[in-house]
Every structure is written in C-alpha cells, then in structure tokens.
Amino acid sequence: MLVGQSRVERGQILTGQAVDNIREHPTKYMLNIVSNVGRLLFNYPHSYTTQSPNTLLYIASIMFLVVPGVLAVAGLLWRMLRQHAGADEALIGGVFLVAFGGSSLVAASPRYCVMLVPLAVAMVAHAIRETRILEWTRRQP
C-alpha cells in the first residue's frame, strides 16, 4: 500500500490512519496519553518488558522533582486564572504546558522531559520566591 509512494503521500496516508484509529478507539488513546505522562515523569511503564525493583528507586528519587514541579505548575495556573501572573510567568508556564502536553499526545520518553527540567526549576524557584517560603522559616526576634 505504501510501496512506491512519496514520503509526503505516505505521511498523509499514515496520518489519516492514525486519526481513524483515534476516532475508533478513544479510550485506548486516552490510556496511551496517561501512559505517556508516566513515561515522561517516571520512566514507567515500559511496554513488553518486565519491571525490576530499580524502577521503584527511580520513581522514589524523581519524586523530589515531580512534586515541587506539579505544585509550582498548579500555583502558576492559579495565578494565571486570577490574572495576577506577569508576562514572564505566563510565557514560562505556557511553553512548559505546550511542550509537556505535546509530548504526552505523541510518543513519550524520559529524554523528551529533560528539556523541560530547566523550565520546571524556574517555575519552582519563582513559586518559592512568590510565596516567600524562605521568609517563613526565619525567626522573628
């Protein structure tokens, strides 16, 4: 079917088949998106391979980045919805959400998430600065 076709024609045929598959199996596609988010954040689940205890160690260690990152993104979204976010916050948050969301919709691998780590760290640092967490820990005389 694809033999003898140009690359553009093959791309159009395969894209049409992909859209048809998504329309016919939306639940399976949603499950794939959830799995892609898990792969981006935790490098889990792996298809067609057995899991090892090392996976649990990896998930436990990465939680120190994921939990603050999720809280920072949630805080940023809250500030954006309340229209208190500056242009810099909106830009960083928008780029992060578009890149993360786009990676979740297609094939996902932890190496795709590596590019988003600087944005996540910037959002966490900004959230710490805005909430003045460090000032709460100082003792007042």
Backbone as ProteinMPNN parsed JSONL, in Angstrom:
{"seq_chain_A": "MLVGQSRVERGQILTGQAVDNIREHPTKYMLNIVSNVGRLLFNYPHSYTTQSPNTLLYIASIMFLVVPGVLAVAGLLWRMLRQHAGADEALIGGVFLVAFGGSSLVAASPRYCVMLVPLAVAMVAHAIRETRILEWTRRQP", "coords_chain_A": {"N_chain_A": [[0.82, -1.192, 0.0], [1.966, 1.245, 0.778], [4.207, 1.163, -0.697], [6.127, 2.56, -3.246], [5.055, 5.047, -2.995], [5.448, 8.59, -2.465], [7.277, 10.302, 0.145], [5.714, 12.299, 1.282], [3.133, 11.545, 0.502], [2.971, 9.057, 1.797], [3.135, 9.959, 4.445], [0.728, 11.396, 4.627], [-1.147, 9.327, 4.268], [-0.564, 7.648, 6.472], [-1.081, 9.45, 8.561], [-3.825, 9.846, 8.218], [-4.727, 7.239, 8.795], [-3.948, 7.1, 11.476], [-5.566, 9.069, 12.667], [-8.072, 7.925, 12.174], [-7.824, 5.609, 13.763], [-7.708, 6.79, 16.304], [-10.255, 7.927, 16.456], [-11.834, 5.604, 16.374], [-11.001, 4.191, 18.621], [-11.12, 5.746, 21.222], [-10.835, 5.452, 24.013], [-8.642, 3.781, 24.337], [-6.702, 5.455, 23.292], [-6.715, 7.543, 25.19], [-5.789, 6.12, 27.416], [-3.255, 5.621, 26.475], [-2.221, 8.21, 26.455], [-2.14, 8.74, 29.224], [-0.282, 6.797, 29.956], [1.91, 7.817, 28.551], [2.393, 10.208, 29.957], [3.202, 9.098, 32.373], [5.547, 7.847, 31.471], [7.05, 10.085, 30.712], [7.413, 11.439, 33.165], [8.215, 9.477, 35.077], [9.553, 7.41, 33.818], [8.141, 5.08, 33.422], [5.248, 3.248, 32.519], [7.009, 0.48, 31.014], [6.732, -0.882, 27.841], [6.215, -4.229, 26.941], [8.279, -5.326, 28.488], [9.742, -6.733, 31.441], [9.399, -5.447, 34.728], [11.692, -4.092, 37.141], [13.049, -3.968, 40.525], [14.582, -1.673, 40.511], [13.12, 0.23, 39.196], [11.314, 1.214, 41.091], [13.088, 2.553, 42.805], [13.977, 4.546, 41.083], [11.581, 5.943, 40.616], [11.016, 6.822, 43.226], [13.196, 8.538, 43.701], [12.88, 10.497, 41.725], [10.614, 11.778, 42.491], [11.243, 13.926, 44.11], [11.654, 15.957, 42.355], [9.325, 15.973, 40.817], [7.035, 16.417, 42.49], [7.414, 19.092, 43.681], [7.476, 20.401, 41.206], [4.919, 19.918, 40.098], [3.344, 21.205, 42.022], [4.285, 23.82, 41.66], [3.491, 24.327, 39.014], [0.723, 24.124, 39.346], [0.308, 26.271, 41.118], [1.138, 28.359, 39.462], [-0.767, 28.201, 37.401], [-3.018, 28.825, 38.907], [-2.426, 31.491, 39.616], [-2.425, 32.573, 37.042], [-5.082, 32.202, 36.269], [-6.336, 33.879, 38.064], [-5.427, 36.226, 37.168], [-3.085, 37.401, 38.117], [-0.621, 36.853, 37.296], [2.536, 37.608, 35.867], [3.966, 38.638, 32.688], [6.274, 37.162, 32.25], [5.889, 34.874, 33.818], [3.619, 33.799, 32.581], [4.648, 33.236, 30.046], [6.725, 31.33, 30.557], [5.205, 29.314, 31.823], [3.314, 28.769, 29.799], [4.929, 27.825, 27.65], [5.999, 25.56, 28.89], [3.646, 24.02, 29.411], [2.632, 23.626, 26.8], [4.769, 22.22, 25.587], [5.0, 19.965, 27.29], [2.404, 18.935, 27.136], [2.236, 18.432, 24.365], [4.216, 16.473, 24.085], [3.016, 14.489, 25.544], [0.903, 13.701, 23.989], [1.946, 12.389, 21.818], [4.48, 9.949, 21.012], [6.284, 9.194, 23.93], [9.147, 9.696, 25.939], [11.527, 9.563, 28.597], [13.703, 11.153, 27.917], [12.647, 13.23, 26.441], [11.533, 14.798, 28.341], [13.657, 15.897, 29.645], [14.399, 18.292, 28.49], [12.526, 19.964, 29.547], [13.105, 20.305, 32.192], [14.733, 22.593, 33.025], [12.794, 24.647, 32.737], [10.874, 23.782, 34.587], [12.365, 23.944, 36.958], [12.79, 26.696, 37.018], [10.142, 27.538, 37.372], [9.589, 26.427, 39.901], [11.479, 27.799, 41.476], [10.55, 30.394, 41.123], [8.021, 30.131, 42.279], [8.755, 29.628, 44.929], [9.94, 32.054, 45.542], [7.752, 33.823, 45.196], [5.869, 32.917, 47.068], [7.192, 33.327, 49.345], [8.396, 31.413, 51.001], [10.881, 30.972, 52.12], [11.142, 33.145, 53.842], [9.347, 32.534, 55.847], [10.625, 30.696, 57.393], [12.471, 32.022, 58.874], [13.379, 33.239, 62.062], [11.622, 35.463, 64.065], [12.723, 38.205, 66.001]], "CA_chain_A": [[0.0, 0.0, 0.0], [2.823, 2.415, 0.853], [5.341, 0.992, -1.59], [6.024, 3.371, -4.453], [4.508, 6.364, -2.658], [6.447, 9.551, -1.984], [7.239, 10.466, 1.604], [4.569, 13.148, 1.627], [1.923, 10.724, 0.366], [2.978, 8.083, 2.899], [2.799, 10.695, 5.661], [-0.704, 11.697, 4.608], [-1.875, 8.067, 4.456], [-0.381, 7.211, 7.856], [-1.796, 10.395, 9.422], [-5.245, 9.508, 8.109], [-4.955, 6.005, 9.547], [-3.816, 7.408, 12.904], [-6.784, 9.788, 13.083], [-9.142, 6.928, 12.194], [-7.631, 4.772, 14.958], [-8.08, 7.571, 17.486], [-11.723, 8.033, 16.464], [-12.427, 4.293, 16.63], [-10.598, 3.694, 19.943], [-10.72, 6.906, 22.036], [-10.432, 5.035, 25.353], [-7.281, 3.278, 24.227], [-5.842, 6.62, 23.089], [-6.597, 8.224, 26.481], [-4.891, 5.292, 28.22], [-1.913, 5.848, 25.931], [-1.781, 9.522, 26.93], [-1.79, 8.574, 30.635], [0.987, 6.065, 29.972], [2.958, 8.726, 28.095], [2.726, 11.099, 31.067], [4.006, 8.278, 33.285], [6.88, 7.661, 30.892], [7.769, 11.357, 30.774], [7.763, 11.809, 34.533], [8.783, 8.425, 35.912], [10.153, 6.351, 33.015], [7.321, 3.904, 33.716], [5.52, 1.829, 32.313], [7.725, 0.031, 29.823], [5.959, -1.862, 27.089], [6.812, -5.512, 26.542], [9.442, -5.681, 29.298], [9.431, -6.939, 32.847], [9.881, -4.373, 35.581], [12.635, -4.513, 38.171], [12.99, -3.088, 41.694], [15.234, -0.397, 40.213], [12.087, 1.167, 38.782], [10.803, 1.864, 42.297], [14.1, 3.502, 43.262], [13.96, 5.669, 40.155], [10.364, 6.71, 40.878], [11.157, 7.483, 44.526], [14.157, 9.636, 43.611], [12.395, 11.549, 40.842], [9.509, 12.47, 43.15], [11.726, 15.187, 44.658], [11.488, 16.957, 41.298], [7.968, 15.984, 40.281], [6.069, 17.016, 43.421], [7.51, 20.559, 43.64], [7.123, 20.874, 39.87], [3.455, 19.901, 39.96], [2.833, 22.286, 42.866], [4.618, 25.095, 41.026], [2.614, 24.491, 37.85], [-0.618, 24.399, 39.866], [0.313, 27.646, 41.606], [1.22, 29.26, 38.318], [-2.083, 28.21, 36.762], [-3.921, 29.567, 39.794], [-2.134, 32.912, 39.451], [-2.842, 32.98, 35.701], [-6.539, 32.277, 36.254], [-6.726, 35.043, 38.851], [-4.836, 37.339, 36.434], [-2.016, 38.023, 38.878], [0.656, 36.395, 36.749], [3.204, 38.522, 34.958], [4.219, 38.114, 31.349], [7.319, 36.141, 32.321], [5.265, 33.648, 34.336], [2.744, 33.254, 31.555], [5.476, 32.686, 28.974], [7.359, 30.089, 31.018], [4.15, 28.314, 32.026], [2.737, 28.393, 28.513], [5.881, 26.984, 26.922], [6.059, 24.278, 29.593], [2.414, 23.254, 29.194], [2.548, 23.219, 25.388], [5.774, 21.186, 25.324], [4.645, 18.756, 28.029], [1.173, 18.403, 26.543], [2.54, 17.876, 23.052], [4.946, 15.219, 24.267], [2.092, 13.49, 26.087], [-0.014, 13.244, 22.948], [2.666, 11.525, 20.882], [5.398, 9.034, 21.691], [6.946, 9.862, 25.051], [10.319, 9.067, 26.515], [12.071, 10.493, 29.589], [14.656, 12.107, 27.344], [11.892, 14.39, 25.989], [11.236, 15.608, 29.523], [14.889, 16.533, 30.1], [14.388, 19.671, 28.004], [11.591, 20.751, 30.338], [13.583, 20.441, 33.572], [15.059, 23.988, 33.365], [11.554, 25.407, 32.911], [10.266, 23.359, 35.852], [13.178, 24.513, 38.037], [12.486, 28.132, 37.05], [8.821, 27.714, 37.975], [9.698, 26.128, 41.334], [12.195, 28.925, 42.095], [9.634, 31.535, 41.126], [6.979, 29.849, 43.276], [9.36, 29.82, 46.253], [10.102, 33.497, 45.743], [6.448, 34.479, 45.308], [5.163, 32.534, 48.289], [8.057, 33.743, 50.453], [8.585, 30.261, 51.887], [12.133, 31.125, 52.857], [10.948, 34.122, 54.904], [8.579, 31.909, 56.927], [11.498, 29.894, 58.237], [13.306, 32.907, 59.698], [12.815, 33.549, 63.38], [11.443, 36.887, 64.356], [13.209, 38.493, 67.359]], "C_chain_A": [[0.868, 1.262, 0.0], [4.02, 2.335, -0.087], [5.106, 1.831, -2.847], [5.446, 4.757, -4.198], [5.651, 7.296, -2.255], [6.306, 9.69, -0.466], [6.044, 11.304, 2.04], [3.278, 12.336, 1.555], [1.833, 9.683, 1.469], [2.598, 8.753, 4.216], [1.322, 11.01, 5.743], [-1.535, 10.445, 4.858], [-1.78, 7.622, 5.913], [-1.082, 8.149, 8.839], [-3.292, 10.12, 9.392], [-5.587, 8.239, 8.879], [-4.874, 6.251, 11.049], [-5.063, 8.12, 13.421], [-7.963, 8.832, 13.14], [-9.037, 6.028, 13.422], [-8.029, 5.508, 16.231], [-9.594, 7.702, 17.575], [-12.385, 6.709, 16.836], [-12.139, 3.792, 18.04], [-10.183, 4.856, 20.854], [-10.259, 6.515, 23.444], [-8.992, 4.542, 25.353], [-6.292, 4.436, 24.04], [-5.655, 7.386, 24.402], [-5.67, 7.445, 27.419], [-3.442, 5.473, 27.763], [-1.366, 7.203, 26.392], [-1.352, 9.439, 28.393], [-0.464, 7.828, 30.758], [2.144, 6.955, 29.529], [3.364, 9.706, 29.189], [3.575, 10.34, 32.09], [5.406, 8.05, 32.77], [7.696, 8.948, 30.963], [8.269, 11.651, 32.184], [8.572, 10.75, 35.259], [9.499, 7.321, 35.157], [9.444, 5.018, 33.262], [5.947, 4.135, 33.118], [6.308, 1.583, 31.03], [6.863, -1.006, 29.126], [6.811, -3.088, 26.788], [8.093, -5.851, 27.29], [8.992, -5.909, 30.735], [10.06, -5.813, 33.664], [10.824, -4.942, 36.64], [12.488, -3.596, 39.381], [13.686, -1.743, 41.474], [14.226, 0.664, 39.783], [11.534, 1.917, 39.987], [11.802, 2.88, 42.845], [14.127, 4.749, 42.384], [12.743, 6.553, 40.432], [10.487, 7.469, 42.195], [12.107, 8.672, 44.437], [13.625, 10.788, 42.768], [11.24, 12.328, 41.471], [9.952, 13.798, 43.764], [11.706, 16.304, 43.622], [10.038, 17.098, 40.868], [6.992, 16.704, 41.212], [6.211, 18.537, 43.466], [7.141, 21.131, 42.273], [5.628, 20.94, 39.655], [2.846, 21.022, 40.799], [3.111, 23.659, 42.253], [3.73, 25.356, 39.817], [1.195, 24.811, 38.308], [-0.707, 25.826, 40.387], [0.352, 28.659, 40.484], [-0.119, 29.339, 37.597], [-3.09, 28.995, 37.593], [-3.698, 31.069, 39.639], [-2.574, 33.402, 38.078], [-4.358, 33.119, 35.632], [-7.038, 33.496, 37.03], [-6.136, 36.327, 38.281], [-3.837, 38.13, 37.267], [-0.653, 37.652, 38.323], [1.224, 37.448, 35.814], [3.438, 37.866, 33.609], [5.269, 37.014, 31.374], [6.75, 34.817, 32.823], [4.399, 32.989, 33.276], [3.546, 32.617, 30.425], [6.105, 31.358, 29.382], [6.325, 28.988, 31.185], [3.539, 27.842, 30.724], [3.647, 27.486, 27.702], [5.949, 25.596, 27.56], [4.825, 23.432, 29.297], [2.272, 22.784, 27.748], [3.531, 22.088, 25.098], [5.415, 19.877, 26.028], [3.391, 18.113, 27.445], [1.414, 17.79, 25.175], [3.29, 16.567, 23.14], [4.038, 14.119, 24.793], [1.182, 12.917, 25.012], [0.639, 12.292, 21.959], [3.59, 10.616, 21.673], [6.191, 9.782, 22.756], [8.107, 9.017, 25.553], [10.883, 10.05, 27.534], [13.048, 11.504, 28.999], [13.946, 13.341, 26.79], [11.603, 15.339, 27.149], [12.472, 16.347, 30.028], [14.925, 18.0, 29.662], [13.486, 20.56, 28.852], [12.06, 20.991, 31.762], [13.994, 21.88, 33.89], [13.814, 24.863, 33.553], [10.887, 25.062, 34.237], [11.037, 23.944, 37.034], [12.915, 26.018, 38.147], [11.13, 28.383, 37.69], [8.851, 27.442, 39.471], [10.401, 27.282, 42.052], [11.298, 30.151, 42.178], [8.525, 31.343, 42.161], [7.518, 30.045, 44.682], [9.512, 31.313, 46.549], [8.76, 34.191, 45.974], [5.723, 34.14, 46.604], [5.953, 32.892, 49.535], [8.232, 32.631, 51.481], [9.837, 30.439, 52.726], [11.998, 32.139, 53.991], [10.188, 33.52, 56.091], [9.494, 31.162, 57.884], [12.396, 30.744, 59.125], [12.587, 33.184, 61.018], [12.719, 35.045, 63.55], [11.914, 37.154, 65.785], [12.123, 39.019, 68.261]], "O_chain_A": [[0.554, 2.234, -0.688], [4.756, 3.307, -0.256], [4.022, 1.808, -3.431], [5.362, 5.562, -5.126], [6.688, 6.848, -1.766], [5.322, 9.238, 0.119], [5.436, 11.027, 3.073], [2.43, 12.43, 2.442], [0.757, 9.445, 2.017], [1.838, 8.196, 5.008], [0.722, 10.904, 6.812], [-2.527, 10.499, 5.585], [-2.787, 7.261, 6.522], [-1.623, 7.692, 9.846], [-3.953, 10.159, 10.43], [-6.623, 8.173, 9.541], [-5.646, 5.673, 11.814], [-5.557, 7.799, 14.502], [-8.777, 8.914, 14.06], [-10.048, 5.718, 14.052], [-8.622, 4.916, 17.133], [-10.158, 7.599, 18.664], [-13.394, 6.701, 17.542], [-12.941, 3.047, 18.604], [-9.013, 4.949, 21.225], [-9.386, 7.172, 24.01], [-8.22, 4.851, 26.26], [-5.18, 4.4, 24.567], [-4.547, 7.833, 24.697], [-4.861, 8.039, 28.131], [-2.521, 5.475, 28.579], [-0.177, 7.324, 26.685], [-0.322, 9.998, 28.769], [0.381, 8.191, 31.576], [3.242, 6.858, 30.076], [4.548, 10.007, 29.34], [4.552, 10.878, 32.611], [6.361, 8.059, 33.547], [8.895, 8.911, 31.242], [9.414, 12.063, 32.371], [9.515, 11.077, 35.981], [10.006, 6.384, 35.775], [10.078, 3.964, 33.305], [5.493, 5.274, 33.23], [6.27, 2.379, 30.092], [6.326, -1.908, 29.769], [7.982, -2.977, 26.425], [8.921, -6.598, 26.769], [7.992, -5.35, 31.184], [11.125, -5.299, 33.321], [10.755, -6.122, 36.984], [11.861, -2.542, 39.274], [13.401, -0.778, 42.183], [14.452, 1.858, 39.981], [11.309, 3.125, 39.915], [11.405, 3.953, 43.3], [14.281, 5.866, 42.877], [12.864, 7.777, 40.478], [10.104, 8.637, 42.273], [11.846, 9.712, 45.041], [13.899, 11.948, 43.075], [10.925, 13.43, 41.021], [9.134, 14.705, 43.925], [11.738, 17.481, 43.983], [9.57, 18.201, 40.586], [6.199, 17.525, 40.751], [5.208, 19.231, 43.302], [6.564, 22.215, 42.186], [5.121, 21.91, 39.091], [1.935, 21.712, 40.343], [2.269, 24.554, 42.319], [3.268, 26.479, 39.616], [0.535, 25.672, 37.726], [-1.69, 26.52, 40.128], [-0.316, 29.692, 40.541], [-0.559, 30.426, 37.223], [-3.912, 29.736, 37.054], [-4.657, 31.835, 39.543], [-3.048, 34.531, 37.953], [-4.867, 34.049, 35.008], [-8.063, 34.077, 36.674], [-6.326, 37.401, 38.851], [-3.74, 39.352, 37.154], [0.369, 38.103, 38.842], [0.492, 38.095, 35.065], [3.144, 36.686, 33.416], [5.179, 36.047, 30.617], [7.097, 33.756, 32.305], [4.439, 31.773, 33.093], [3.162, 31.569, 29.906], [6.029, 30.377, 28.642], [6.538, 27.859, 30.743], [3.272, 26.652, 30.555], [3.194, 26.494, 27.131], [5.956, 24.583, 26.861], [4.948, 22.252, 28.967], [1.837, 21.659, 27.503], [3.176, 21.108, 24.442], [5.513, 18.803, 25.434], [3.326, 16.895, 27.281], [0.856, 16.74, 24.859], [3.036, 15.649, 22.361], [4.267, 12.942, 24.516], [0.74, 11.772, 25.115], [-0.041, 11.479, 21.333], [3.476, 10.534, 22.896], [6.705, 10.873, 22.507], [8.043, 7.788, 25.583], [10.736, 11.259, 27.359], [13.199, 12.602, 29.536], [14.565, 14.399, 26.675], [11.449, 16.544, 26.95], [12.345, 17.325, 30.765], [15.43, 18.852, 30.393], [13.661, 21.778, 28.873], [11.469, 21.804, 32.473], [13.63, 22.368, 34.96], [13.788, 25.723, 34.434], [10.391, 25.948, 34.933], [10.43, 24.391, 38.007], [12.828, 26.551, 39.253], [10.974, 29.328, 38.463], [8.202, 28.154, 40.237], [9.962, 27.698, 43.124], [11.291, 30.86, 43.184], [8.137, 32.293, 42.841], [6.815, 30.573, 45.544], [9.247, 31.77, 47.661], [8.647, 35.05, 46.849], [5.037, 34.99, 47.173], [5.447, 32.777, 50.651], [8.218, 32.882, 52.687], [9.852, 30.097, 53.908], [12.676, 32.006, 55.01], [10.373, 33.961, 57.225], [9.169, 31.013, 59.062], [13.022, 30.217, 60.045], [11.366, 33.338, 61.07], [13.64, 35.788, 63.212], [11.548, 36.412, 66.697], [12.377, 39.306, 69.43]]}, "name": "protein", "num_of_chains": 1, "seq": "MLVGQSRVERGQILTGQAVDNIREHPTKYMLNIVSNVGRLLFNYPHSYTTQSPNTLLYIASIMFLVVPGVLAVAGLLWRMLRQHAGADEALIGGVFLVAFGGSSLVAASPRYCVMLVPLAVAMVAHAIRETRILEWTRRQP"}
